[in-house]
Amino acid sequence: MNKSLHHSFLDRALIGFDQALRTCTPGASQGRRQSPASTAKETEMSEAECKHAAGLMRINHTGEVCAQALYQGQAATAKLPDVRESMEEAAAEEIDHLQWCEQRLEQLGSQTSLFNPLWYGLSYGIGAAAGLAGDRWSLGFVAETEQQVCEHLRDHLEQLPEEDARSRAIIEQMIIDEEHHGETALAAGGAPLPAPVKWAMTAMSQVMKKTTYRL
């Protein structure tokens, strides 16, 4: 049984605030799986290549910050207990991605985005609104989000320097996980989103990418 069902509103609010701090504070989140980069060989890259790879991994890290916020927001307003539980489990799995990207940024001599708290807040609000719209729409939102995430991850694979085997290993595993999350959401009854909603999600992701590539 999901223990969160016995939490009061105040308990859930405090847990949510703690999760937000852990997500936005470098080094605070602890994943459950070892990074795929740990078995990949580190190769020498030029300064420009390292900077570009770091920019892409910073975008991926911020994407995981947004994913955490979306799932937490949806879990807070989900109407069905099993949907709430699935959202919380998906968020737990995404913590691995968050940590992997953060570790890779450190290895590349870079840091996470300064805008992460802002993106977390915006994403939490969107997730909560999706949950309020109904569980079918909330699950559909998850499926569409994961599809768009996979598309930009594949794009990053093409942009990464050929020598950056560690970043590639991380992104390849992230694609596998994100595809699974999307398929699970659809199987649970997720409804396809209207085209205008999909366009708005794409536009928001483009703004996020441009603001976090360097900062």
Buried (B, 14 or more C-beta within 10 A) or exposed (E): EEEBEEEEEEEBEEBBEEBBEBBBEBEBBEBEEEBBBEEBEEEEBEEEBBBBBBBBBBBBBBBBBBBBBBBBBBBBBBEBEEBBBBBBBBBEBBBBBBBBBBBBBBBBEBBBBEBBBBBBBBBBEBBBBBBBBBBBBBBBBBBBBBBBBBBBBEEBBEEBBEBBBBBBBBBEBBBEBBBEBBEBBBEBEBBEBEEEBBEEBEEBBEEBBEBBBEE
